Amino acid sequence: MKNYVRYVIVGLAVLWAAPAWSASLTWTANTESDLAGYRVYRCTVSNCSRTSGTATLLATLGRVTSFNIGTPSTTLYYFVTAYDYAGNESRESAVVTYTPPSTPPRIGASPISFSFAATQGGPNPASQTLTITNTGGGTLSWTLSESITWLTLSRTSGSGNASVTLSVTTGTLRAGTYSGTIVINATGALPVVIPVTFTVASAPVPVIRVTPTSLTFTAVQGGANPPTQTFTVTNGGGGTLRWSIRNNRGWIVHSPLDGTGNVTVTVGVVTAGLSPGTYTGSISVAAEGASTVWVPVTFTVAAATSSPVVNVSPTSLSFTARVGGSAPPSQALRISNGGGGTLTWRARHNCNGNWFWHSPIDGSGNATITTGVTTAGLLAGTYTCQLSVATPDLSSVVIVPITLTMTP
């Protein structure tokens, strides 16, 4: 008479007759127990051989075709097969342990590195975004850690997929390359390290440029002040030119005194109180980070006379144009009487090719002559000539150099 075995686990009775299982079930191979001289086995689909006794389960389990356990769980399902020591089957069943698949979370990060760039003392660079995703299973609960003083994170912890904004601050950082890391940690996942680099370039240095580089005035003792003159200040380098302009002589006056960027400076001289002679002084143009530029000023005071003396301002004319382009703007040449009596003058030039013109060509007293150039047909190069302003008897003559530069 055959013996029968019933085996119950987790409230589920042993199933009799021909049980089955799906290929996704997880099995373990070991001797389960020794029941009244019979062997009970637990095995895997790929390794379903006996672990003791003379009988094999493979043939018995091979007859089972399917077993649907429904929703994955950790419930143990047992099918027991018992044999006597002679290998005779006592009753069919099998021992099965189902463990649902479990995939740990995995940190996904994009991009895998960050690079920022800025200029020393300049604005902060644009923010960038770090994207965190779970490329594994389960739930990804993450935290961010960093010890970078110039970096700010919009958030440092979260769950699941998320975006984190990275911002850097230039502040008082010196020029150089700064680096650090952001570490992403999550329970059950390997940490991810994100390199961050911040390159701070040296601040551009301003360079002071002045045109013209010197000024010359003439007047008659006790007479009227000569016409004012101008020079321009421009930034020939980088950054911002914040300038301060001063002079070192009481007979020099100028404006403005301080400002930013390019500027035209008006300069005058005061005749009152000066004896005949030649006076020299200078105007300094200074700016933070730039070398100071000095503009020499020469003032010649002639002895009082009843004869007229021609004064002109500026003392030279310079034009620049492109070949085939339009003519540059006209310029004004101011004429004044630096002596006594009544000034009658005439203006003539020796420019070949008629590329220079001026109007009027004659006059009396203080006046302004409009000058200009005609560039049509001119080739690239530098053209020079002279404009003379003189009294009719040539007792007072002023020569004004004229330069035209034609660029390709």
C-alpha positions as CSV (number, residue, x, y, z in Angstrom):
1,M,0.0,0.0,0.0
2,K,1.4,3.4,-1.0
3,N,2.0,6.1,1.6
4,Y,0.6,9.6,1.0
5,V,2.1,12.9,2.0
6,R,0.3,16.2,2.5
7,Y,2.4,19.4,2.9
8,V,0.8,22.8,3.7
9,I,2.7,26.2,3.7
10,V,1.4,29.8,4.3
11,G,-2.2,28.6,4.4
12,L,-2.0,27.1,0.9
13,A,-2.6,23.3,0.8
14,V,-0.4,21.1,-1.3
15,L,-1.9,20.7,-4.7
16,W,-2.3,17.1,-5.9
17,A,-2.4,15.6,-9.3
18,A,-0.2,17.0,-12.1
19,P,0.9,20.6,-11.1
20,A,2.8,22.9,-13.4
21,W,4.8,26.2,-13.4
22,S,5.8,29.0,-15.8
23,A,9.3,29.5,-17.0
24,S,9.6,32.8,-15.1
25,L,9.5,31.1,-11.7
26,T,12.5,31.2,-9.5
27,W,13.6,27.8,-8.0
28,T,16.3,26.7,-5.6
29,A,17.8,23.2,-5.4
30,N,18.2,21.6,-2.0
31,T,16.9,18.7,0.1
32,E,13.6,19.9,1.7
33,S,12.9,17.3,4.3
34,D,12.9,13.6,5.2
35,L,9.3,12.5,5.6
36,A,8.7,8.9,6.8
37,G,11.4,7.5,4.5
38,Y,10.5,9.6,1.5
39,R,12.5,12.4,-0.1
40,V,11.0,15.8,-1.0
41,Y,12.9,18.1,-3.4
42,R,12.9,21.7,-4.4
43,C,14.5,22.6,-7.7
44,T,14.9,25.1,-10.6
45,V,13.6,24.7,-14.1
46,S,17.2,24.6,-15.4
47,N,18.5,22.4,-12.6
48,C,15.8,20.0,-11.6
49,S,17.6,16.8,-10.5
50,R,17.3,14.9,-7.3
51,T,19.6,15.8,-4.4
52,S,19.3,12.5,-2.5
53,G,17.6,9.1,-2.9
54,T,17.5,7.0,-6.0
55,A,14.7,8.6,-7.9
56,T,14.8,11.7,-10.1
57,L,12.2,14.4,-10.2
58,L,13.0,15.4,-13.8
59,A,10.8,12.8,-15.4
60,T,7.9,13.6,-13.0
61,L,8.2,17.4,-13.4
62,G,8.7,17.1,-17.1
63,R,5.0,16.0,-17.4
64,V,3.9,19.4,-15.9
65,T,3.1,22.0,-18.6
66,S,2.0,25.2,-16.9
67,F,1.2,26.9,-13.6
68,N,-0.3,30.3,-13.4
69,I,0.3,32.0,-10.0
70,G,-1.4,35.4,-11.0
71,T,0.0,38.6,-9.6
72,P,3.7,38.3,-8.5
73,S,4.1,38.0,-4.8
74,T,6.3,36.3,-2.2
75,T,3.7,33.6,-1.4
76,L,5.3,30.1,-1.4
77,Y,3.6,27.5,-3.6
78,Y,4.6,24.0,-2.8
79,F,4.2,20.8,-4.9
80,V,5.6,17.8,-3.1
81,T,6.7,14.6,-4.8
82,A,7.6,11.8,-2.5
83,Y,9.4,8.5,-3.3
84,D,10.2,5.4,-1.4
85,Y,13.8,4.3,-1.2
86,A,13.2,1.9,-4.1
87,G,12.3,4.8,-6.3
88,N,8.6,4.1,-6.4
89,E,6.5,7.2,-6.6
90,S,4.2,7.7,-3.6
91,R,2.4,10.8,-4.6
92,E,3.0,13.6,-7.2
93,S,3.5,17.2,-6.5
94,A,6.5,19.7,-6.5
95,V,8.1,22.2,-4.2
96,V,8.1,25.7,-5.8
97,T,9.2,29.1,-4.3
98,Y,8.2,32.1,-6.4
99,T,10.2,35.3,-5.9
100,P,9.1,38.3,-8.0
101,P,12.0,39.9,-10.0
102,S,13.4,43.0,-8.2
103,T,15.6,45.5,-10.1
104,P,17.4,48.1,-8.0
105,P,17.2,51.8,-9.0
106,R,19.9,53.3,-11.1
107,I,20.9,56.9,-11.3
108,G,20.9,58.5,-14.8
109,A,22.4,62.0,-15.2
110,S,22.5,64.3,-18.2
111,P,24.8,66.0,-19.0
112,I,27.7,64.1,-17.4
113,S,29.7,67.3,-16.9
114,F,29.3,71.0,-16.8
115,S,31.5,73.9,-18.0
116,F,30.9,77.6,-17.3
117,A,32.9,80.6,-18.4
118,A,32.9,84.3,-17.5
119,T,35.1,87.4,-17.3
120,Q,36.6,88.7,-14.1
121,G,34.3,91.3,-12.6
122,G,31.8,90.7,-15.4
123,P,28.2,89.3,-15.3
124,N,27.5,85.8,-14.2
125,P,27.2,83.2,-17.0
126,A,23.8,81.6,-17.9
127,S,22.5,78.9,-15.7
128,Q,22.5,75.2,-16.8
129,T,20.2,72.3,-16.1
130,L,21.1,68.8,-14.7
131,T,18.5,66.1,-15.5
132,I,18.2,63.2,-13.1
133,T,16.4,60.0,-14.2
134,N,15.9,56.4,-12.9
135,T,17.3,54.0,-15.4
136,G,16.7,51.0,-13.2
137,G,13.8,49.7,-11.2
138,G,12.0,50.5,-7.9
139,T,11.9,54.1,-6.6
140,L,14.8,56.5,-7.0
141,S,15.2,58.7,-3.9
142,W,18.2,60.9,-4.5
143,T,20.3,63.6,-2.8
144,L,22.9,66.0,-4.2
145,S,26.1,67.0,-2.3
146,E,28.7,69.6,-3.2
147,S,31.2,71.9,-1.5
148,I,31.7,74.5,-4.2
149,T,31.4,78.1,-2.9
150,W,30.7,79.7,-6.3
151,L,28.0,77.1,-7.3
152,T,24.3,77.2,-6.3
153,L,21.8,74.3,-6.8
154,S,18.1,75.0,-7.1
155,R,17.4,71.8,-5.1
156,T,19.4,69.1,-3.3
157,S,17.0,66.2,-2.9
158,G,14.0,64.6,-4.6
159,S,12.3,61.4,-5.7
160,G,12.1,60.0,-9.3
161,N,12.9,62.0,-12.4
162,A,13.8,65.7,-11.8
163,S,15.6,68.7,-13.1
164,V,18.1,70.8,-11.1
165,T,19.3,74.3,-12.1
166,L,23.0,75.0,-11.7
167,S,24.1,78.7,-11.2
168,V,27.6,80.1,-10.7
169,T,28.6,83.5,-9.3
170,T,31.7,85.4,-10.6
171,G,31.8,87.6,-7.6
172,T,35.4,88.5,-6.6
173,L,36.9,85.4,-8.2
174,R,40.3,86.0,-9.7
175,A,41.2,85.0,-13.3
176,G,41.8,81.2,-13.5
177,T,40.1,77.8,-13.8
178,Y,38.0,76.5,-10.8
179,S,36.7,72.9,-10.6
180,G,34.6,70.9,-8.3
181,T,32.1,68.0,-8.3
182,I,28.5,67.3,-7.6
183,V,27.8,63.8,-6.1
184,I,24.4,62.2,-6.7
185,N,23.5,59.5,-4.1
186,A,20.4,57.3,-3.9
187,T,19.5,54.3,-1.7
188,G,20.4,51.0,-3.4
189,A,22.1,52.7,-6.3
190,L,25.7,53.5,-7.2
191,P,26.6,57.2,-6.7
192,V,27.3,59.4,-9.8
193,V,29.9,62.1,-9.8
194,I,29.4,65.1,-12.0
195,P,32.5,67.3,-12.7
196,V,31.9,71.1,-12.8
197,T,34.4,73.6,-14.3
198,F,34.3,77.4,-14.1
199,T,36.8,79.4,-16.2
200,V,37.2,83.0,-15.3
201,A,39.1,85.1,-17.9
202,S,41.1,88.2,-17.0
203,A,39.2,91.5,-17.3
204,P,39.9,93.4,-20.5
205,V,42.2,96.4,-19.9
206,P,41.2,99.8,-21.3
207,V,43.7,101.8,-23.3
208,I,43.5,105.6,-23.6
209,R,43.8,107.1,-27.1
210,V,43.7,110.9,-27.7
211,T,43.6,112.8,-31.0
212,P,45.3,115.2,-31.6
213,T,48.1,114.4,-29.2
214,S,49.0,118.1,-28.6
215,L,47.5,121.6,-28.8
216,T,49.0,125.0,-29.7
217,F,47.4,128.4,-29.1
218,T,48.6,132.0,-30.0
219,A,47.3,135.3,-28.8
220,V,48.4,139.0,-28.3
221,Q,49.1,140.4,-24.9
222,G,46.0,142.0,-23.5
223,G,44.0,140.8,-26.5
224,A,41.1,138.4,-26.8
225,N,41.5,134.8,-25.9
226,P,42.1,132.6,-29.0
227,P,39.4,130.2,-30.1
228,T,39.0,127.0,-28.2
229,Q,40.2,123.7,-29.5
230,T,39.2,120.1,-28.9
231,F,40.7,116.6,-28.6
232,T,38.9,113.3,-28.5
233,V,39.4,110.5,-25.9
234,T,38.6,106.9,-27.1
235,N,39.1,103.5,-25.6
236,G,41.7,101.6,-27.7
237,G,41.5,98.5,-25.5
238,G,38.8,96.5,-23.7
239,G,36.6,96.9,-20.7
240,T,35.1,100.2,-19.8
241,L,37.0,103.5,-19.9
242,R,36.2,105.6,-16.8
243,W,38.3,108.7,-17.3
244,S,39.4,111.7,-15.3
245,I,40.8,114.8,-17.0
246,R,42.9,117.5,-15.2
247,N,45.4,120.2,-16.3
248,N,48.4,121.6,-14.5
249,R,48.3,125.3,-15.4
250,G,46.0,128.1,-14.4
251,W,45.8,129.6,-17.9
252,I,44.3,126.3,-19.2
253,V,40.6,125.6,-19.0
254,H,38.8,122.5,-20.2
255,S,35.6,120.5,-19.9
256,P,34.4,118.0,-19.0
257,L,36.4,116.7,-16.0
258,D,35.1,113.1,-15.5
259,G,33.1,110.6,-17.4
260,T,32.8,107.2,-19.1
261,G,33.5,106.0,-22.6
262,N,34.5,108.1,-25.6
263,V,34.4,111.9,-25.3
264,T,35.3,115.2,-26.9
265,V,37.2,117.5,-24.6
266,T,37.0,121.3,-25.2
267,V,40.2,123.2,-24.3
268,G,40.8,127.0,-24.0
269,V,43.5,129.3,-22.8
270,V,43.2,132.7,-20.9
271,T,45.3,135.6,-22.1
272,A,44.6,137.9,-19.2
273,G,47.6,138.6,-17.0
274,L,50.2,136.9,-19.2
275,S,53.3,138.7,-20.5
276,P,54.6,138.1,-24.0
277,G,56.3,134.7,-24.2
278,T,55.7,131.0,-24.8
279,Y,53.9,129.0,-22.0
280,T,53.7,125.2,-21.8
281,G,51.5,123.0,-19.8
282,S,49.6,119.7,-20.1
283,I,46.3,118.0,-19.7
284,S,46.3,114.5,-18.2
285,V,43.8,111.8,-19.1
286,A,43.7,109.0,-16.5
287,A,41.6,105.9,-16.1
288,E,41.5,102.9,-13.8
289,G,43.6,100.1,-15.2
290,A,45.0,102.2,-18.0
291,S,48.2,104.2,-18.4
292,T,47.8,108.0,-18.1
293,V,48.2,110.0,-21.3
294,W,49.4,113.6,-21.2
295,V,48.4,116.2,-23.9
296,P,51.0,119.0,-24.2
297,V,49.6,122.5,-24.5
298,T,51.7,125.4,-25.9
299,F,50.5,129.0,-25.6
300,T,52.4,131.8,-27.4
301,V,51.6,135.3,-26.3
302,A,52.9,138.0,-28.7
303,A,53.6,141.5,-27.7
304,A,50.8,143.9,-28.3
305,T,50.8,145.4,-31.8
306,S,48.5,147.4,-34.0
307,S,48.9,145.0,-36.9
308,P,46.5,142.1,-37.3
309,V,47.7,138.6,-36.7
310,V,46.1,135.5,-38.2
311,N,45.1,132.7,-35.7
312,V,43.6,129.4,-36.8
313,S,42.0,126.5,-35.0
314,P,42.6,123.7,-35.3
315,T,46.2,123.9,-36.6
316,S,45.9,120.9,-38.9
317,L,43.2,119.0,-40.7
318,S,43.0,115.2,-41.2
319,F,40.4,113.2,-43.2
320,T,39.9,109.4,-43.7
321,A,37.8,107.6,-46.3
322,R,37.4,104.3,-48.1
323,V,38.1,103.7,-51.8
324,G,34.8,103.8,-53.6
325,G,33.0,105.0,-50.5
326,S,31.4,108.3,-49.6
327,A,33.4,111.4,-48.7
328,P,34.1,112.0,-45.0
329,P,32.2,114.8,-43.2
330,S,33.5,118.3,-43.7
331,Q,35.4,120.1,-41.0
332,A,35.5,123.7,-39.7
333,L,38.6,125.9,-39.5
334,R,38.1,128.9,-37.3
335,I,40.0,132.2,-38.0
336,S,40.5,134.9,-35.5
337,N,42.6,138.1,-35.1
338,G,45.4,137.6,-32.6
339,G,46.8,141.2,-33.1
340,G,45.4,144.7,-33.5
341,G,43.6,146.6,-36.2
342,T,41.3,144.8,-38.6
343,L,42.1,141.4,-39.9
344,T,41.6,140.9,-43.6
345,W,42.5,137.4,-44.8
346,R,42.6,135.1,-47.7
347,A,42.8,131.3,-47.8
348,R,44.5,129.3,-50.5
349,H,45.6,125.6,-50.9
350,N,48.2,123.8,-53.0
351,C,46.4,120.4,-53.2
352,N,46.9,118.8,-56.6
353,G,44.0,117.1,-58.2
354,N,41.4,119.3,-56.6
355,W,40.6,116.6,-54.0
356,F,40.5,119.3,-51.3
357,W,38.1,122.2,-51.1
358,H,37.2,125.1,-48.8
359,S,34.8,128.0,-48.5
360,P,35.0,130.9,-48.3
361,I,38.4,131.8,-49.7
362,D,38.5,135.4,-48.5
363,G,37.1,137.4,-45.6
364,S,37.7,139.8,-42.7
365,G,37.5,139.6,-38.9
366,N,36.8,136.4,-37.1
367,A,35.3,133.7,-39.4
368,T,34.8,130.0,-40.0
369,I,36.0,128.3,-43.1
370,T,34.3,125.0,-44.1
371,T,36.7,122.4,-45.5
372,G,36.2,119.0,-47.1
373,V,37.6,116.5,-49.6
374,T,36.3,114.8,-52.7
375,T,37.3,111.1,-52.9
376,A,35.8,110.0,-56.2
377,G,38.5,108.4,-58.4
378,L,41.2,108.4,-55.7
379,L,43.2,105.2,-55.1
380,A,44.3,103.8,-51.7
381,G,47.1,105.8,-50.1
382,T,47.9,109.0,-48.2
383,Y,47.4,112.5,-49.8
384,T,48.9,115.6,-48.3
385,C,49.0,119.3,-49.0
386,Q,48.7,122.7,-47.2
387,L,46.2,125.4,-46.7
388,S,47.6,128.9,-46.1
389,V,45.6,131.7,-44.3
390,A,47.4,135.1,-44.6
391,T,46.9,138.8,-44.5
392,P,47.0,140.5,-47.9
393,D,50.5,141.9,-47.3
394,L,51.7,138.5,-46.0
395,S,52.7,140.1,-42.7
396,S,50.9,137.3,-40.9
397,V,50.7,133.8,-42.5
398,V,49.5,130.5,-41.0
399,I,50.1,127.2,-42.8
400,V,47.6,124.4,-42.0
401,P,48.8,120.9,-43.0
402,I,46.1,118.7,-44.6
403,T,46.1,114.9,-44.8
404,L,43.7,112.5,-46.5
405,T,44.1,108.8,-45.9
406,M,42.3,106.5,-48.4
407,T,41.9,102.9,-47.1
408,P,41.2,99.9,-49.5
